[in-house]
Amino acid sequence: MATGPMSRLAAALAQSIKQIEADYGEEAREIRAKLAEARAEAEKHEPNSTKLKAILGDCREMVKSFAAHDPAWKAVQRVARLVGLD
């Protein structure tokens, strides 16, 4: 793969996927799937920039939604651990 903007984007997406897996695991499977789709498109010999922008737009909205709910999710997880449901 070349070292142009798309290869850097693909590398950044791969790193994002790894970080999401480390921080959230199964809770973020849909975001990981979308990022993997974006990475696959970016790694193509001739990526479709319109498709890539649409996928990344979806990712942006998913991340915004996930981030908005993250504090509540962490609170639920803490309570679950307190009552032995972890």
Jmol script that loads the backbone (N, CA, C; Angstrom):
load data "model"
ATOM      1  N   MET A   1       0.843  -1.170   0.000  1.00  0.00           N
ATOM      2  CA  MET A   1       0.000   0.000   0.000  1.00  0.00           C
ATOM      3  C   MET A   1       0.893   1.239   0.000  1.00  0.00           C
ATOM      4  N   ALA A   2       0.464   2.255  -0.693  1.00  0.00           N
ATOM      5  CA  ALA A   2       1.230   3.499  -0.786  1.00  0.00           C
ATOM      6  C   ALA A   2       1.181   4.252   0.542  1.00  0.00           C
ATOM      7  N   THR A   3       1.974   5.299   0.643  1.00  0.00           N
ATOM      8  CA  THR A   3       2.012   6.074   1.887  1.00  0.00           C
ATOM      9  C   THR A   3       1.298   7.411   1.739  1.00  0.00           C
ATOM     10  N   GLY A   4       0.238   7.438   0.951  1.00  0.00           N
ATOM     11  CA  GLY A   4      -0.508   8.669   0.750  1.00  0.00           C
ATOM     12  C   GLY A   4      -1.554   8.884   1.827  1.00  0.00           C
ATOM     13  N   PRO A   5      -2.418   9.862   1.597  1.00  0.00           N
ATOM     14  CA  PRO A   5      -3.433  10.193   2.591  1.00  0.00           C
ATOM     15  C   PRO A   5      -4.366   9.023   2.917  1.00  0.00           C
ATOM     16  N   MET A   6      -4.714   8.223   1.926  1.00  0.00           N
ATOM     17  CA  MET A   6      -5.622   7.104   2.174  1.00  0.00           C
ATOM     18  C   MET A   6      -4.961   6.023   3.028  1.00  0.00           C
ATOM     19  N   SER A   7      -3.681   5.797   2.841  1.00  0.00           N
ATOM     20  CA  SER A   7      -3.012   4.789   3.668  1.00  0.00           C
ATOM     21  C   SER A   7      -2.885   5.292   5.109  1.00  0.00           C
ATOM     22  N   ARG A   8      -2.656   6.587   5.270  1.00  0.00           N
ATOM     23  CA  ARG A   8      -2.617   7.155   6.623  1.00  0.00           C
ATOM     24  C   ARG A   8      -3.998   7.085   7.271  1.00  0.00           C
ATOM     25  N   LEU A   9      -5.044   7.323   6.477  1.00  0.00           N
ATOM     26  CA  LEU A   9      -6.403   7.209   6.981  1.00  0.00           C
ATOM     27  C   LEU A   9      -6.688   5.767   7.394  1.00  0.00           C
ATOM     28  N   ALA A  10      -6.305   4.813   6.568  1.00  0.00           N
ATOM     29  CA  ALA A  10      -6.514   3.403   6.887  1.00  0.00           C
ATOM     30  C   ALA A  10      -5.784   3.023   8.173  1.00  0.00           C
ATOM     31  N   ALA A  11      -4.577   3.502   8.340  1.00  0.00           N
ATOM     32  CA  ALA A  11      -3.810   3.217   9.562  1.00  0.00           C
ATOM     33  C   ALA A  11      -4.486   3.843  10.785  1.00  0.00           C
ATOM     34  N   ALA A  12      -4.973   5.062  10.641  1.00  0.00           N
ATOM     35  CA  ALA A  12      -5.660   5.724  11.749  1.00  0.00           C
ATOM     36  C   ALA A  12      -6.950   4.991  12.104  1.00  0.00           C
ATOM     37  N   LEU A  13      -7.664   4.512  11.097  1.00  0.00           N
ATOM     38  CA  LEU A  13      -8.888   3.758  11.354  1.00  0.00           C
ATOM     39  C   LEU A  13      -8.576   2.444  12.059  1.00  0.00           C
ATOM     40  N   ALA A  14      -7.499   1.780  11.644  1.00  0.00           N
ATOM     41  CA  ALA A  14      -7.090   0.533  12.300  1.00  0.00           C
ATOM     42  C   ALA A  14      -6.766   0.785  13.763  1.00  0.00           C
ATOM     43  N   GLN A  15      -6.079   1.873  14.042  1.00  0.00           N
ATOM     44  CA  GLN A  15      -5.750   2.221  15.425  1.00  0.00           C
ATOM     45  C   GLN A  15      -7.005   2.547  16.215  1.00  0.00           C
ATOM     46  N   SER A  16      -7.950   3.229  15.599  1.00  0.00           N
ATOM     47  CA  SER A  16      -9.207   3.546  16.272  1.00  0.00           C
ATOM     48  C   SER A  16      -9.970   2.281  16.640  1.00  0.00           C
ATOM     49  N   ILE A  17      -9.986   1.317  15.725  1.00  0.00           N
ATOM     50  CA  ILE A  17     -10.666   0.043  15.977  1.00  0.00           C
ATOM     51  C   ILE A  17     -10.029  -0.656  17.175  1.00  0.00           C
ATOM     52  N   LYS A  18      -8.700  -0.705  17.208  1.00  0.00           N
ATOM     53  CA  LYS A  18      -8.004  -1.349  18.325  1.00  0.00           C
ATOM     54  C   LYS A  18      -8.317  -0.652  19.643  1.00  0.00           C
ATOM     55  N   GLN A  19      -8.337   0.670  19.646  1.00  0.00           N
ATOM     56  CA  GLN A  19      -8.596   1.417  20.870  1.00  0.00           C
ATOM     57  C   GLN A  19     -10.030   1.205  21.349  1.00  0.00           C
ATOM     58  N   ILE A  20     -10.969   1.194  20.423  1.00  0.00           N
ATOM     59  CA  ILE A  20     -12.365   0.955  20.794  1.00  0.00           C
ATOM     60  C   ILE A  20     -12.523  -0.439  21.380  1.00  0.00           C
ATOM     61  N   GLU A  21     -11.864  -1.429  20.773  1.00  0.00           N
ATOM     62  CA  GLU A  21     -11.919  -2.788  21.308  1.00  0.00           C
ATOM     63  C   GLU A  21     -11.356  -2.836  22.721  1.00  0.00           C
ATOM     64  N   ALA A  22     -10.256  -2.127  22.948  1.00  0.00           N
ATOM     65  CA  ALA A  22      -9.624  -2.133  24.269  1.00  0.00           C
ATOM     66  C   ALA A  22     -10.490  -1.424  25.304  1.00  0.00           C
ATOM     67  N   ASP A  23     -11.125  -0.333  24.919  1.00  0.00           N
ATOM     68  CA  ASP A  23     -11.889   0.469  25.876  1.00  0.00           C
ATOM     69  C   ASP A  23     -13.325   0.000  26.080  1.00  0.00           C
ATOM     70  N   TYR A  24     -13.951  -0.511  25.019  1.00  0.00           N
ATOM     71  CA  TYR A  24     -15.383  -0.784  25.096  1.00  0.00           C
ATOM     72  C   TYR A  24     -15.791  -2.215  24.780  1.00  0.00           C
ATOM     73  N   GLY A  25     -14.977  -2.928  24.049  1.00  0.00           N
ATOM     74  CA  GLY A  25     -15.322  -4.308  23.724  1.00  0.00           C
ATOM     75  C   GLY A  25     -16.599  -4.414  22.916  1.00  0.00           C
ATOM     76  N   GLU A  26     -17.464  -5.309  23.352  1.00  0.00           N
ATOM     77  CA  GLU A  26     -18.673  -5.643  22.594  1.00  0.00           C
ATOM     78  C   GLU A  26     -19.663  -4.490  22.480  1.00  0.00           C
ATOM     79  N   GLU A  27     -19.647  -3.572  23.448  1.00  0.00           N
ATOM     80  CA  GLU A  27     -20.613  -2.475  23.421  1.00  0.00           C
ATOM     81  C   GLU A  27     -20.505  -1.629  22.151  1.00  0.00           C
ATOM     82  N   ALA A  28     -19.349  -1.596  21.548  1.00  0.00           N
ATOM     83  CA  ALA A  28     -19.118  -0.726  20.389  1.00  0.00           C
ATOM     84  C   ALA A  28     -18.953  -1.513  19.090  1.00  0.00           C
ATOM     85  N   ARG A  29     -19.559  -2.687  19.001  1.00  0.00           N
ATOM     86  CA  ARG A  29     -19.354  -3.527  17.812  1.00  0.00           C
ATOM     87  C   ARG A  29     -19.831  -2.859  16.527  1.00  0.00           C
ATOM     88  N   GLU A  30     -20.927  -2.080  16.590  1.00  0.00           N
ATOM     89  CA  GLU A  30     -21.429  -1.421  15.385  1.00  0.00           C
ATOM     90  C   GLU A  30     -20.462  -0.338  14.904  1.00  0.00           C
ATOM     91  N   ILE A  31     -19.896   0.404  15.831  1.00  0.00           N
ATOM     92  CA  ILE A  31     -18.918   1.433  15.458  1.00  0.00           C
ATOM     93  C   ILE A  31     -17.692   0.766  14.849  1.00  0.00           C
ATOM     94  N   ARG A  32     -17.220  -0.313  15.470  1.00  0.00           N
ATOM     95  CA  ARG A  32     -16.056  -1.040  14.932  1.00  0.00           C
ATOM     96  C   ARG A  32     -16.336  -1.538  13.522  1.00  0.00           C
ATOM     97  N   ALA A  33     -17.539  -2.044  13.295  1.00  0.00           N
ATOM     98  CA  ALA A  33     -17.898  -2.558  11.968  1.00  0.00           C
ATOM     99  C   ALA A  33     -17.866  -1.440  10.930  1.00  0.00           C
ATOM    100  N   LYS A  34     -18.404  -0.285  11.286  1.00  0.00           N
ATOM    101  CA  LYS A  34     -18.389   0.852  10.351  1.00  0.00           C
ATOM    102  C   LYS A  34     -16.965   1.338  10.085  1.00  0.00           C
ATOM    103  N   LEU A  35     -16.143   1.395  11.150  1.00  0.00           N
ATOM    104  CA  LEU A  35     -14.751   1.809  10.957  1.00  0.00           C
ATOM    105  C   LEU A  35     -13.999   0.802  10.096  1.00  0.00           C
ATOM    106  N   ALA A  36     -14.301  -0.481  10.261  1.00  0.00           N
ATOM    107  CA  ALA A  36     -13.668  -1.500   9.424  1.00  0.00           C
ATOM    108  C   ALA A  36     -14.095  -1.339   7.969  1.00  0.00           C
ATOM    109  N   GLU A  37     -15.360  -0.988   7.763  1.00  0.00           N
ATOM    110  CA  GLU A  37     -15.848  -0.740   6.395  1.00  0.00           C
ATOM    111  C   GLU A  37     -15.122   0.458   5.775  1.00  0.00           C
ATOM    112  N   ALA A  38     -14.948   1.519   6.561  1.00  0.00           N
ATOM    113  CA  ALA A  38     -14.233   2.704   6.075  1.00  0.00           C
ATOM    114  C   ALA A  38     -12.777   2.356   5.774  1.00  0.00           C
ATOM    115  N   ARG A  39     -12.179   1.574   6.646  1.00  0.00           N
ATOM    116  CA  ARG A  39     -10.780   1.172   6.429  1.00  0.00           C
ATOM    117  C   ARG A  39     -10.641   0.366   5.142  1.00  0.00           C
ATOM    118  N   ALA A  40     -11.561  -0.570   4.920  1.00  0.00           N
ATOM    119  CA  ALA A  40     -11.511  -1.383   3.703  1.00  0.00           C
ATOM    120  C   ALA A  40     -11.640  -0.503   2.462  1.00  0.00           C
ATOM    121  N   GLU A  41     -12.513   0.478   2.523  1.00  0.00           N
ATOM    122  CA  GLU A  41     -12.679   1.389   1.378  1.00  0.00           C
ATOM    123  C   GLU A  41     -11.415   2.210   1.171  1.00  0.00           C
ATOM    124  N   ALA A  42     -10.823   2.715   2.255  1.00  0.00           N
ATOM    125  CA  ALA A  42      -9.616   3.542   2.153  1.00  0.00           C
ATOM    126  C   ALA A  42      -8.430   2.744   1.617  1.00  0.00           C
ATOM    127  N   GLU A  43      -8.420   1.428   1.879  1.00  0.00           N
ATOM    128  CA  GLU A  43      -7.305   0.593   1.437  1.00  0.00           C
ATOM    129  C   GLU A  43      -7.423   0.154  -0.024  1.00  0.00           C
ATOM    130  N   LYS A  44      -8.550   0.406  -0.648  1.00  0.00           N
ATOM    131  CA  LYS A  44      -8.724   0.016  -2.051  1.00  0.00           C
ATOM    132  C   LYS A  44      -7.745   0.782  -2.934  1.00  0.00           C
ATOM    133  N   HIS A  45      -7.424   0.171  -4.070  1.00  0.00           N
ATOM    134  CA  HIS A  45      -6.519   0.810  -5.031  1.00  0.00           C
ATOM    135  C   HIS A  45      -7.064   2.167  -5.457  1.00  0.00           C
ATOM    136  N   GLU A  46      -8.365   2.235  -5.698  1.00  0.00           N
ATOM    137  CA  GLU A  46      -9.013   3.499  -6.040  1.00  0.00           C
ATOM    138  C   GLU A  46     -10.246   3.664  -5.152  1.00  0.00           C
ATOM    139  N   PRO A  47     -10.053   4.185  -3.941  1.00  0.00           N
ATOM    140  CA  PRO A  47     -11.184   4.332  -3.028  1.00  0.00           C
ATOM    141  C   PRO A  47     -12.227   5.314  -3.550  1.00  0.00           C
ATOM    142  N   ASN A  48     -13.472   5.018  -3.267  1.00  0.00           N
ATOM    143  CA  ASN A  48     -14.578   5.888  -3.647  1.00  0.00           C
ATOM    144  C   ASN A  48     -14.723   6.936  -2.539  1.00  0.00           C
ATOM    145  N   SER A  49     -14.298   8.155  -2.800  1.00  0.00           N
ATOM    146  CA  SER A  49     -14.287   9.182  -1.765  1.00  0.00           C
ATOM    147  C   SER A  49     -15.699   9.544  -1.294  1.00  0.00           C
ATOM    148  N   THR A  50     -16.677   9.478  -2.190  1.00  0.00           N
ATOM    149  CA  THR A  50     -18.053   9.772  -1.796  1.00  0.00           C
ATOM    150  C   THR A  50     -18.556   8.717  -0.817  1.00  0.00           C
ATOM    151  N   LYS A  51     -18.289   7.455  -1.121  1.00  0.00           N
ATOM    152  CA  LYS A  51     -18.695   6.369  -0.230  1.00  0.00           C
ATOM    153  C   LYS A  51     -17.957   6.481   1.101  1.00  0.00           C
ATOM    154  N   LEU A  52     -16.675   6.787   1.050  1.00  0.00           N
ATOM    155  CA  LEU A  52     -15.871   6.914   2.258  1.00  0.00           C
ATOM    156  C   LEU A  52     -16.392   8.047   3.144  1.00  0.00           C
ATOM    157  N   LYS A  53     -16.729   9.176   2.543  1.00  0.00           N
ATOM    158  CA  LYS A  53     -17.278  10.295   3.314  1.00  0.00           C
ATOM    159  C   LYS A  53     -18.598   9.910   3.968  1.00  0.00           C
ATOM    160  N   ALA A  54     -19.430   9.160   3.247  1.00  0.00           N
ATOM    161  CA  ALA A  54     -20.714   8.729   3.814  1.00  0.00           C
ATOM    162  C   ALA A  54     -20.505   7.774   4.992  1.00  0.00           C
ATOM    163  N   ILE A  55     -19.585   6.840   4.837  1.00  0.00           N
ATOM    164  CA  ILE A  55     -19.298   5.891   5.923  1.00  0.00           C
ATOM    165  C   ILE A  55     -18.761   6.641   7.138  1.00  0.00           C
ATOM    166  N   LEU A  56     -17.823   7.557   6.917  1.00  0.00           N
ATOM    167  CA  LEU A  56     -17.250   8.315   8.027  1.00  0.00           C
ATOM    168  C   LEU A  56     -18.288   9.239   8.675  1.00  0.00           C
ATOM    169  N   GLY A  57     -19.223   9.741   7.881  1.00  0.00           N
ATOM    170  CA  GLY A  57     -20.321  10.534   8.438  1.00  0.00           C
ATOM    171  C   GLY A  57     -21.184   9.687   9.367  1.00  0.00           C
ATOM    172  N   ASP A  58     -21.461   8.454   8.934  1.00  0.00           N
ATOM    173  CA  ASP A  58     -22.202   7.527   9.800  1.00  0.00           C
ATOM    174  C   ASP A  58     -21.431   7.274  11.093  1.00  0.00           C
ATOM    175  N   CYS A  59     -20.121   7.069  10.952  1.00  0.00           N
ATOM    176  CA  CYS A  59     -19.275   6.834  12.133  1.00  0.00           C
ATOM    177  C   CYS A  59     -19.339   8.016  13.085  1.00  0.00           C
ATOM    178  N   ARG A  60     -19.281   9.206  12.536  1.00  0.00           N
ATOM    179  CA  ARG A  60     -19.332  10.411  13.359  1.00  0.00           C
ATOM    180  C   ARG A  60     -20.617  10.443  14.183  1.00  0.00           C
ATOM    181  N   GLU A  61     -21.740  10.164  13.537  1.00  0.00           N
ATOM    182  CA  GLU A  61     -23.017  10.184  14.256  1.00  0.00           C
ATOM    183  C   GLU A  61     -23.092   9.082  15.308  1.00  0.00           C
ATOM    184  N   MET A  62     -22.561   7.914  14.987  1.00  0.00           N
ATOM    185  CA  MET A  62     -22.563   6.808  15.947  1.00  0.00           C
ATOM    186  C   MET A  62     -21.695   7.146  17.164  1.00  0.00           C
ATOM    187  N   VAL A  63     -20.535   7.726  16.912  1.00  0.00           N
ATOM    188  CA  VAL A  63     -19.632   8.085  18.008  1.00  0.00           C
ATOM    189  C   VAL A  63     -20.272   9.165  18.880  1.00  0.00           C
ATOM    190  N   LYS A  64     -20.918  10.148  18.264  1.00  0.00           N
ATOM    191  CA  LYS A  64     -21.584  11.199  19.037  1.00  0.00           C
ATOM    192  C   LYS A  64     -22.664  10.598  19.937  1.00  0.00           C
ATOM    193  N   SER A  65     -23.435   9.685  19.391  1.00  0.00           N
ATOM    194  CA  SER A  65     -24.494   9.039  20.160  1.00  0.00           C
ATOM    195  C   SER A  65     -23.914   8.189  21.288  1.00  0.00           C
ATOM    196  N   PHE A  66     -22.884   7.428  20.948  1.00  0.00           N
ATOM    197  CA  PHE A  66     -22.232   6.567  21.938  1.00  0.00           C
ATOM    198  C   PHE A  66     -21.638   7.398  23.063  1.00  0.00           C
ATOM    199  N   ALA A  67     -20.982   8.495  22.700  1.00  0.00           N
ATOM    200  CA  ALA A  67     -20.358   9.360  23.704  1.00  0.00           C
ATOM    201  C   ALA A  67     -21.402   9.997  24.614  1.00  0.00           C
ATOM    202  N   ALA A  68     -22.551  10.335  24.062  1.00  0.00           N
ATOM    203  CA  ALA A  68     -23.606  10.940  24.862  1.00  0.00           C
ATOM    204  C   ALA A  68     -24.149   9.955  25.902  1.00  0.00           C
ATOM    205  N   HIS A  69     -24.144   8.662  25.554  1.00  0.00           N
ATOM    206  CA  HIS A  69     -24.683   7.650  26.451  1.00  0.00           C
ATOM    207  C   HIS A  69     -23.616   6.983  27.320  1.00  0.00           C
ATOM    208  N   ASP A  70     -22.367   7.259  27.055  1.00  0.00           N
ATOM    209  CA  ASP A  70     -21.280   6.591  27.770  1.00  0.00           C
ATOM    210  C   ASP A  70     -21.342   6.782  29.289  1.00  0.00           C
ATOM    211  N   PRO A  71     -21.574   7.992  29.804  1.00  0.00           N
ATOM    212  CA  PRO A  71     -21.634   8.130  31.267  1.00  0.00           C
ATOM    213  C   PRO A  71     -22.733   7.264  31.893  1.00  0.00           C
ATOM    214  N   ALA A  72     -23.878   7.200  31.249  1.00  0.00           N
ATOM    215  CA  ALA A  72     -24.964   6.368  31.782  1.00  0.00           C
ATOM    216  C   ALA A  72     -24.583   4.894  31.732  1.00  0.00           C
ATOM    217  N   TRP A  73     -23.961   4.477  30.631  1.00  0.00           N
ATOM    218  CA  TRP A  73     -23.537   3.084  30.502  1.00  0.00           C
ATOM    219  C   TRP A  73     -22.513   2.724  31.580  1.00  0.00           C
ATOM    220  N   LYS A  74     -21.579   3.591  31.832  1.00  0.00           N
ATOM    221  CA  LYS A  74     -20.571   3.322  32.865  1.00  0.00           C
ATOM    222  C   LYS A  74     -21.229   3.237  34.243  1.00  0.00           C
ATOM    223  N   ALA A  75     -22.235   4.058  34.486  1.00  0.00           N
ATOM    224  CA  ALA A  75     -22.948   3.994  35.764  1.00  0.00           C
ATOM    225  C   ALA A  75     -23.664   2.653  35.907  1.00  0.00           C
ATOM    226  N   VAL A  76     -24.286   2.187  34.846  1.00  0.00           N
ATOM    227  CA  VAL A  76     -24.954   0.882  34.877  1.00  0.00           C
ATOM    228  C   VAL A  76     -23.934  -0.218  35.152  1.00  0.00           C
ATOM    229  N   GLN A  77     -22.782  -0.141  34.522  1.00  0.00           N
ATOM    230  CA  GLN A  77     -21.746  -1.143  34.743  1.00  0.00           C
ATOM    231  C   GLN A  77     -21.266  -1.136  36.193  1.00  0.00           C
ATOM    232  N   ARG A  78     -21.100   0.062  36.778  1.00  0.00           N
ATOM    233  CA  ARG A  78     -20.665   0.154  38.178  1.00  0.00           C
ATOM    234  C   ARG A  78     -21.689  -0.491  39.107  1.00  0.00           C
ATOM    235  N   VAL A  79     -22.959  -0.199  38.879  1.00  0.00           N
ATOM    236  CA  VAL A  79     -24.013  -0.779  39.707  1.00  0.00           C
ATOM    237  C   VAL A  79     -24.023  -2.301  39.543  1.00  0.00           C
ATOM    238  N   ALA A  80     -23.867  -2.777  38.324  1.00  0.00           N
ATOM    239  CA  ALA A  80     -23.840  -4.220  38.082  1.00  0.00           C
ATOM    240  C   ALA A  80     -22.696  -4.875  38.856  1.00  0.00           C
ATOM    241  N   ARG A  81     -21.540  -4.222  38.856  1.00  0.00           N
ATOM    242  CA  ARG A  81     -20.405  -4.780  39.610  1.00  0.00           C
ATOM    243  C   ARG A  81     -20.702  -4.775  41.108  1.00  0.00           C
ATOM    244  N   LEU A  82     -21.338  -3.723  41.592  1.00  0.00           N
ATOM    245  CA  LEU A  82     -21.650  -3.631  43.018  1.00  0.00           C
ATOM    246  C   LEU A  82     -22.576  -4.758  43.488  1.00  0.00           C
ATOM    247  N   VAL A  83     -23.483  -5.152  42.616  1.00  0.00           N
ATOM    248  CA  VAL A  83     -24.433  -6.198  43.009  1.00  0.00           C
ATOM    249  C   VAL A  83     -24.008  -7.574  42.501  1.00  0.00           C
ATOM    250  N   GLY A  84     -22.784  -7.667  41.983  1.00  0.00           N
ATOM    251  CA  GLY A  84     -22.243  -8.962  41.573  1.00  0.00           C
ATOM    252  C   GLY A  84     -22.702  -9.477  40.230  1.00  0.00           C
ATOM    253  N   LEU A  85     -23.107  -8.599  39.331  1.00  0.00           N
ATOM    254  CA  LEU A  85     -23.574  -9.021  38.021  1.00  0.00           C
ATOM    255  C   LEU A  85     -22.554  -8.804  36.911  1.00  0.00           C
ATOM    256  N   ASP A  86     -21.304  -8.615  37.264  1.00  0.00           N
ATOM    257  CA  ASP A  86     -20.302  -8.341  36.221  1.00  0.00           C
ATOM    258  C   ASP A  86     -19.755  -9.569  35.596  1.00  0.00           C
TER     259      ASP A  86
END
end "model"
wireframe off; spacefill off
backbone 0.3
color backbone group
